[in-house]
């Protein structure tokens, strides 16, 4: 299995279980100690157990964080060790996967991913699966969640008591964000905050998945709403008028509130951010943003809702972002601030494509998931293979709606034309 834009993911099955065991062996041979956590999915404990077995068989110690959001693992990675989160993030329930972290909370850098992929491919760690190890590591449980919650609450200070709706989607955020926001003095209404692992809505926090929230914000007179995905590495929000805050708007809001002068974001983020900060762009995927922030930048993120605060860790941190949003809402009228941010039309589309990598290579991409970005004076277009699903994603932005639509149509036609050519061969 390959690392996608944010870890290893696939539908749950025997191959994923075997990969978990092999990955545990690889990390166990590289590090003195490995920290592991899991999300709420019903298959996560099985994957976690397989991973732990692999680590222990390599005579490496395991520290278990239990059921936690992904940023808890990243925040708690031991200095001479590694961390692994069992999660498929925002993917549907039938998926699962693994995210691996370096010390400091950064996802594995690209070169490290490629090294592990090669080991998994060659099966170099699998020759002793049926041999009983003479020595094995030790497994211990620790209160990493409590330490993380204290760390976030000590950094957040709400100027006044606000009213916020919190929707965790029954994911891992359920065990952290209610406690964090409550401790920050927020008056909460919690929705889907049971860690059952049964998702009542699609886990990805897209506007079309959250149409029930605007009426609730208005009915309760809330200052806004915050939303997580399955492992709570993402956070999206609504303002007091019930308007969905786009990822590009949120990127600018955090940039302004933090007075961040140097921002790392992805190739699909709006060009509007360049009006507020010096910007460096990476391929789509929080691991690329994390790697860039390890050497440059005050703040980073991508429009999907992954916000990275280097002083906290180099991992997207949904609960921290939610708390910071509440602090911001206690000082600003978010709705008024949004009205001041320029919005350029953005168009997004995706095309099912079982051979997405092949298509992108044929179109000229050096790396299919990084794709091709073409900039023009009045806009840009990005065409790339999804790192987690058999799709090609197309994003365009223009200073006018007509330009954005035209660029999107050009991208779709380019992909369909190549697919048609391949089919007729």
Secondary structure, DSSP 4 states (H G I P E B T S, - for coil): ---BTTBEEEESSHHHHHHHHHHHHHHHHH-SEEEEEE-S-TTHHHHHHHHHHHHHHTT-EEEEEEE--HHHHHHH--TTEEEEEE--TTS-TTEEEEEEE-TTSPBPPHHHHHHHHHHHHHTTT-TTTTSPPS----EEE--HHHHHHHHHHHH---SS--EEEEE-TTSGGGGTHHHHHHHTT-EEEEES--TTS--SS-SS--GGG-TTHHHHHHHHT-SEEEEE-TTSSBEEEE-TTS-EE-HHHHHHHHHHHTT-SEEEEETTS-GGGGGTSEEEEE-SSHHHHHHHHTTS-SEEEETTTEEE-TTT-SS--HHHHHHHHHHHHHHS-HHHHHHTS---EEEEEEEE-TTHHHHHHHTT-SSTTT-EEEEETTEEEEEEE-SSSSEEEEEEEESSHHHHHHHHHHHHHHHHHHHHHHHT-
